[in-house]
Amino acid sequence: MADGKVLTLYVTMPDMVRVGHRMAVDDFDCDDNGIVGSRDYDDGVDKPIVLVCKKSYDIIEEAELVIGQGLLMEDIYVDINLYHLKAGSIISIGGAEFEVTGPCEAYRYLYAIGPELPELLAGQRGLLLEPVDYSTIAVGNEVKVIKEA
């Protein structure tokens, strides 16, 4: 399997900046509480990291829809298609490792963007990840599949 690269990283800014504002960043740290510095960091609620593959935006573009990158609410955006991975698979991004916990199936908000989006992206909206080995992740980091479940 080919390796990929991180194209963009996003952090949802804490209340002190602008509630819910998502900002592209060059890097971020993550640990078992999520993305360090994110609005939801260490709030006691389990919020996995969302990885979206370029494939999702390709599907949208092929349908001749226009939406801005980041609107799929990804934390990590990569150039490799990883949607074949099942829960229990392990991927590395830079020096960090993540377990895939399943597909991201939060589609409801997509109806407001385009009523056809949920159907178009079924099974290809993103992957939910839990960090298992922590490190800084940066744009340009290599993405590798360590283990397929």
TAJO-V850496 format. One record per residue. N is the residue number from 1. RES is the residue in one letter. PSI is psi in radians with two decimals (NA if undefined). OMEGA is omega in degrees with one decimal (* if undefined). Layout:
((N RES PSI OMEGA) (N RES PSI OMEGA))
//
This chain:
((1 M 2.44 179.1) (2 A 2.66 175.2) (3 D 2.80 179.4) (4 G -2.99 -179.8) (5 K 2.65 172.1) (6 V 2.19 179.6) (7 L -0.71 -177.9) (8 T 2.61 173.8) (9 L 2.52 179.2) (10 Y 2.54 173.9) (11 V 2.34 172.9) (12 T 2.04 -171.3) (13 M 2.56 178.6) (14 P 2.92 -176.5) (15 D -0.52 -176.3) (16 M -0.30 179.9) (17 V -1.41 174.4) (18 R 2.03 -171.3) (19 V 2.15 175.1) (20 G -0.03 179.6) (21 H 2.25 178.3) (22 R 2.31 -175.3) (23 M 2.32 172.6) (24 A 2.37 -179.2) (25 V 2.81 178.7) (26 D -0.53 179.8) (27 D 2.88 170.0) (28 F 2.75 174.6) (29 D 2.60 174.6) (30 C 2.67 175.8) (31 D -2.89 -175.2) (32 D -0.12 175.0) (33 N 0.00 178.8) (34 G -2.55 -177.8) (35 I 2.05 -178.7) (36 V 2.22 179.5) (37 G -0.15 179.0) (38 S 2.72 178.1) (39 R -0.66 -174.5) (40 D 0.09 -176.6) (41 Y 2.24 172.7) (42 D 0.68 178.7) (43 D 0.11 177.7) (44 G -0.06 179.2) (45 V 2.31 -179.3) (46 D 1.91 178.2) (47 K 1.77 -179.8) (48 P 2.85 176.5) (49 I 2.41 -178.9) (50 V 2.14 175.3) (51 L 2.24 176.8) (52 V 2.36 179.1) (53 C 2.65 178.3) (54 K -0.51 179.3) (55 K -0.67 -179.6) (56 S -0.82 179.8) (57 Y -0.51 174.8) (58 D -0.73 177.9) (59 I -0.78 179.3) (60 I -0.78 -179.8) (61 E -0.71 178.8) (62 E -0.51 177.9) (63 A 0.08 179.3) (64 E 0.62 173.1) (65 L 2.65 179.9) (66 V 2.01 172.0) (67 I 2.60 -179.3) (68 G 2.55 176.0) (69 Q 2.45 -177.9) (70 G -0.29 -178.6) (71 L -0.19 174.3) (72 L 0.11 174.7) (73 M 0.55 178.6) (74 E 2.61 169.4) (75 D -0.64 -179.3) (76 I 2.24 178.8) (77 Y 2.16 -174.4) (78 V 2.80 -177.4) (79 D -0.06 -177.3) (80 I 2.49 178.6) (81 N 1.99 -179.4) (82 L 0.20 -173.0) (83 Y -0.16 175.3) (84 H -0.23 -176.8) (85 L 2.43 179.4) (86 K 2.90 175.5) (87 A 2.37 -178.3) (88 G -0.25 175.5) (89 S 2.65 179.9) (90 I 2.30 174.4) (91 I 2.66 173.5) (92 S 2.49 175.8) (93 I 1.95 -173.3) (94 G -2.24 179.4) (95 G 0.02 -177.8) (96 A 2.69 173.5) (97 E 2.54 -177.2) (98 F 2.52 171.0) (99 E 2.31 174.1) (100 V 2.19 178.2) (101 T -0.18 176.5) (102 G 3.13 178.0) (103 P 2.66 175.1) (104 C 2.04 -175.5) (105 E 0.41 177.6) (106 A 1.67 -174.1) (107 Y -0.30 -168.5) (108 R -0.79 -177.6) (109 Y -0.35 -179.0) (110 L -0.45 178.5) (111 Y -0.60 -179.9) (112 A -0.49 -179.6) (113 I -0.78 179.3) (114 G 2.08 -174.5) (115 P -0.42 -178.7) (116 E -0.21 -175.3) (117 L -0.81 -179.4) (118 P -0.72 179.2) (119 E -0.74 179.2) (120 L -0.67 -173.9) (121 L 0.13 -178.8) (122 A 2.11 -179.2) (123 G -0.05 -177.3) (124 Q 0.57 179.9) (125 R -0.43 -179.8) (126 G 3.05 175.9) (127 L 2.50 175.1) (128 L 2.30 -177.3) (129 L 2.53 170.9) (130 E 2.22 177.6) (131 P 2.37 175.9) (132 V -0.37 175.4) (133 D 2.06 -165.5) (134 Y 2.62 178.4) (135 S 3.11 171.4) (136 T 2.39 175.3) (137 I 2.41 -178.3) (138 A 2.68 173.0) (139 V 2.35 -178.8) (140 G -0.21 177.7) (141 N 2.60 176.4) (142 E 2.49 177.3) (143 V 2.15 -178.3) (144 K 2.53 170.8) (145 V 2.11 179.3) (146 I -0.75 -177.8) (147 K 2.31 173.7) (148 E 2.28 179.0) (149 A NA *))
//
